[in-house]
Amino acid sequence: MNSTRIKSIAIFLIAGLALYACQPTQLNKTPEPHPLIGSWEMTSIHWITADTTYSIQEAQPSLFMIDTTRYAIMWTPQDEPRTPFENLSQPTPEEMQAGFRSVVFNGGSHTMTDSTLTTTAYIAKVPGFEGGKQFYNYTAENDQLTLVMFDETYPDGTKPSWYGKYQTKFILKRAK
């Protein structure tokens, strides 16, 4: 091989290495997680209608957990602590009914855009809602999340009686 050819190959290799070295590298870098991903505790709940808002300023213990494919939401739609059963292993029918009414939960899969979360329930408090969808707008900043449920669709495609009348706004903080 002549020296001119060796010099050309060497220059080509050095230029290639220099270009490679100037490129941003993803080696050993973990991508930033989506700001929604994690566990959240509700701080307040607001039911918003066209002319008024009903609020629970200090939400009872509640959780919203979300990863890249699954979610679970559990919350109490009342401003007072839930009443414990007199006998935890043998509640009365009245206690069971009050207990059922004092908590909301769903869990399943979801899809996300940069501002909308759509959940599909695999398990639900209300039997028959499995496969139903809930639609939320969201904003996440630092350790605060705002979720606004603006729509719900039952598995058969129908809508609840509240649809178009009010939205439910959840204010959450990142769980520690």
C-alpha positions as CSV (number, residue, x, y, z in Angstrom):
1,M,0.0,0.0,0.0
2,N,1.5,3.4,-0.9
3,S,1.9,6.1,1.7
4,T,-0.7,8.4,0.1
5,R,-3.3,5.8,0.4
6,I,-2.4,5.1,4.1
7,K,-2.5,8.8,4.8
8,S,-6.0,9.0,3.2
9,I,-7.3,6.1,5.2
10,A,-5.8,7.5,8.4
11,I,-7.4,10.9,7.8
12,F,-10.7,9.3,7.0
13,L,-10.6,7.3,10.2
14,I,-9.6,10.3,12.3
15,A,-12.4,12.4,10.8
16,G,-14.9,9.6,11.4
17,L,-13.9,9.3,15.0
18,A,-14.0,13.0,15.5
19,L,-17.5,13.2,14.0
20,Y,-18.6,10.2,16.2
21,A,-17.2,11.9,19.3
22,C,-19.1,15.1,18.6
23,Q,-22.4,13.3,18.4
24,P,-24.7,13.3,21.5
25,T,-24.5,9.8,23.0
26,Q,-27.3,7.8,24.7
27,L,-24.9,5.4,26.2
28,N,-25.5,5.0,30.0
29,K,-28.3,7.5,29.9
30,T,-31.7,6.5,31.1
31,P,-34.5,8.3,29.3
32,E,-36.5,10.7,31.4
33,P,-39.8,9.1,32.6
34,H,-43.1,10.6,31.5
35,P,-44.1,13.2,34.1
36,L,-47.3,11.2,34.9
37,I,-45.5,8.0,35.8
38,G,-45.5,7.2,39.5
39,S,-47.7,7.2,42.6
40,W,-49.8,10.2,43.5
41,E,-52.0,11.1,46.5
42,M,-55.1,13.3,46.1
43,T,-55.1,16.5,47.9
44,S,-58.4,17.9,46.7
45,I,-61.4,16.9,44.5
46,H,-63.7,19.3,42.6
47,W,-66.9,18.6,40.8
48,I,-67.3,21.5,38.3
49,T,-70.6,22.4,36.6
50,A,-71.4,25.4,34.4
51,D,-72.5,27.6,37.4
52,T,-70.9,26.1,40.5
53,T,-68.2,23.9,41.9
54,Y,-68.5,21.5,44.8
55,S,-65.1,20.8,46.4
56,I,-63.5,18.6,49.0
57,Q,-60.5,20.7,49.9
58,E,-58.8,18.0,52.0
59,A,-59.3,14.7,50.2
60,Q,-59.5,11.5,52.3
61,P,-56.6,9.0,51.6
62,S,-56.7,8.3,47.9
63,L,-54.2,6.9,45.4
64,F,-53.5,7.2,41.7
65,M,-50.8,5.0,40.4
66,I,-49.6,4.8,36.8
67,D,-46.8,3.2,34.9
68,T,-46.1,3.0,31.2
69,T,-49.0,0.6,30.5
70,R,-51.2,0.2,33.6
71,Y,-53.1,2.4,36.1
72,A,-55.1,2.1,39.3
73,I,-57.2,4.8,40.9
74,M,-58.7,4.6,44.4
75,W,-60.4,7.5,46.0
76,T,-63.1,8.5,48.5
77,P,-65.8,10.9,47.2
78,Q,-66.6,12.3,50.7
79,D,-65.0,14.8,53.0
80,E,-65.3,12.7,56.2
81,P,-63.2,9.6,57.0
82,R,-64.9,6.3,56.1
83,T,-66.8,4.7,58.9
84,P,-65.2,1.4,60.0
85,F,-67.4,-1.7,60.2
86,E,-68.4,-2.6,63.8
87,N,-67.2,-6.1,63.2
88,L,-64.6,-6.0,60.3
89,S,-65.2,-9.6,59.3
90,Q,-69.0,-9.5,59.5
91,P,-70.4,-6.2,58.3
92,T,-74.2,-5.6,58.3
93,P,-75.9,-5.0,55.0
94,E,-76.2,-1.3,55.8
95,E,-72.4,-1.1,56.6
96,M,-71.6,-2.9,53.3
97,Q,-73.8,-0.4,51.4
98,A,-72.2,2.6,53.1
99,G,-68.7,1.1,52.5
100,F,-69.5,0.5,48.8
101,R,-70.6,4.1,48.4
102,S,-67.6,5.5,50.2
103,V,-64.9,4.4,47.8
104,V,-64.3,4.5,44.0
105,F,-61.7,2.4,42.2
106,N,-60.8,1.2,38.7
107,G,-57.6,-0.4,37.4
108,G,-56.5,-1.4,33.9
109,S,-54.6,-0.1,30.9
110,H,-54.2,3.4,29.5
111,T,-53.0,5.4,26.5
112,M,-51.5,8.9,26.8
113,T,-50.9,12.0,24.7
114,D,-49.1,15.1,25.9
115,S,-52.3,16.3,27.6
116,T,-54.9,13.5,27.6
117,L,-55.1,10.2,29.5
118,T,-57.6,7.5,28.4
119,T,-58.1,4.6,30.8
120,T,-59.7,1.3,30.1
121,A,-60.9,-0.6,33.2
122,Y,-60.0,-4.3,33.7
123,I,-61.4,-4.2,37.2
124,A,-63.9,-1.7,38.5
125,K,-65.9,-1.0,41.7
126,V,-69.1,-1.1,39.6
127,P,-69.6,-4.6,38.1
128,G,-70.1,-4.3,34.4
129,F,-67.8,-1.3,33.9
130,E,-64.9,-3.6,33.0
131,G,-63.9,-2.5,29.4
132,G,-65.3,1.0,30.1
133,K,-63.2,4.1,29.4
134,Q,-62.6,7.3,31.3
135,F,-61.0,10.4,29.6
136,Y,-58.9,12.9,31.5
137,N,-57.0,16.1,30.6
138,Y,-53.9,16.4,32.7
139,T,-51.1,18.7,33.6
140,A,-48.0,17.7,35.5
141,E,-45.6,20.2,37.0
142,N,-42.9,19.2,39.5
143,D,-44.7,17.2,42.2
144,Q,-48.2,18.3,41.4
145,L,-50.6,16.6,39.0
146,T,-54.0,17.9,37.9
147,L,-56.4,15.3,36.3
148,V,-59.8,16.5,34.9
149,M,-62.1,13.7,34.0
150,F,-64.3,15.1,31.3
151,D,-65.8,12.0,29.7
152,E,-66.7,8.4,30.4
153,T,-68.0,5.7,28.1
154,Y,-69.6,2.4,29.2
155,P,-68.5,-0.9,27.6
156,D,-71.7,-0.8,25.5
157,G,-70.9,2.7,24.2
158,T,-73.4,4.6,26.2
159,K,-72.6,7.6,28.5
160,P,-73.5,8.2,32.1
161,S,-76.2,10.7,33.1
162,W,-73.6,13.2,34.3
163,Y,-71.9,13.4,30.9
164,G,-71.8,17.0,29.6
165,K,-73.1,18.3,32.9
166,Y,-69.9,18.3,35.1
167,Q,-66.3,17.4,35.2
168,T,-64.3,16.0,38.1
169,K,-61.0,17.7,38.8
170,F,-58.4,15.9,41.0
171,I,-55.4,17.8,42.4
172,L,-52.7,15.3,43.4
173,K,-49.2,15.4,44.9
174,R,-46.4,12.9,44.2
175,A,-46.4,10.2,46.8
176,K,-43.1,9.9,48.8
